[in-house]
Amino acid sequence: MTQPLYEAPSLDGIMPDLLFAQNLPSIVCSLVLDPQPGELVIDMCSSPGGKTNHIATLMQNKVCLLFRS
């Protein structure tokens, strides 16, 4: 991506315990993976955990996640 899809205000420091901003390519990789509830997913680069959290959400929290940060 060379141009933003839309302008958005900075979320830096706003509700850090509730929000975790991700860019579109980070979300697309979870969608391409298409994880299904009950599958085993190994995340080899999980720090800070945004993609891991997105994968668990897509799997309705019925997931076995192994991760290494």
C-alpha positions as CSV (number, residue, x, y, z in Angstrom):
1,M,0.0,0.0,0.0
2,T,1.3,3.4,-0.9
3,Q,-1.7,5.5,-0.1
4,P,-4.0,5.3,2.9
5,L,-7.5,4.1,2.2
6,Y,-8.9,6.9,4.5
7,E,-7.6,9.4,7.0
8,A,-8.1,8.4,10.6
9,P,-7.2,10.2,13.9
10,S,-4.3,8.8,15.9
11,L,-5.4,6.3,18.5
12,D,-2.0,6.4,20.3
13,G,-2.6,6.3,24.0
14,I,-6.4,6.3,23.7
15,M,-7.9,3.4,25.8
16,P,-4.8,1.2,25.5
17,D,-6.4,-1.6,27.5
18,L,-9.4,-1.8,25.1
19,L,-8.1,-0.9,21.6
20,F,-5.4,-2.5,19.5
21,A,-5.0,-0.8,16.1
22,Q,-3.9,-2.9,13.2
23,N,-3.3,-2.0,9.6
24,L,-5.1,-3.7,6.7
25,P,-2.2,-6.1,5.7
26,S,-2.1,-7.4,9.3
27,I,-5.8,-8.3,9.1
28,V,-5.7,-9.8,5.6
29,C,-3.2,-12.4,6.6
30,S,-5.6,-13.8,9.2
31,L,-8.5,-13.8,6.7
32,V,-6.4,-15.6,4.1
33,L,-5.4,-18.2,6.7
34,D,-9.2,-18.8,7.3
35,P,-8.8,-20.5,10.7
36,Q,-11.7,-22.7,11.8
37,P,-12.8,-23.4,15.4
38,G,-11.0,-26.3,16.9
39,E,-7.9,-26.1,14.6
40,L,-4.4,-25.7,15.9
41,V,-2.6,-22.5,15.0
42,I,1.1,-21.8,15.6
43,D,2.1,-18.2,15.5
44,M,5.9,-17.9,15.3
45,C,6.0,-14.1,15.6
46,S,3.3,-13.2,18.0
47,S,4.6,-10.1,19.7
48,P,2.7,-8.0,20.5
49,G,-0.2,-10.4,19.7
50,G,-2.5,-8.5,17.4
51,K,-2.7,-11.1,14.7
52,T,-3.0,-13.9,17.4
53,N,-5.9,-12.1,18.9
54,H,-7.5,-11.6,15.5
55,I,-7.1,-15.3,14.7
56,A,-8.7,-16.3,18.1
57,T,-11.6,-13.9,17.3
58,L,-12.1,-15.5,13.9
59,M,-12.1,-18.9,15.5
60,Q,-14.8,-17.9,18.1
61,N,-12.2,-18.4,20.9
62,K,-12.5,-22.2,20.2
63,V,-8.8,-22.4,19.4
64,C,-5.5,-24.0,20.5
65,L,-2.9,-21.3,19.9
66,L,0.8,-21.9,20.3
67,F,2.8,-18.7,20.1
68,R,6.3,-17.5,20.5
69,S,7.0,-13.8,21.2
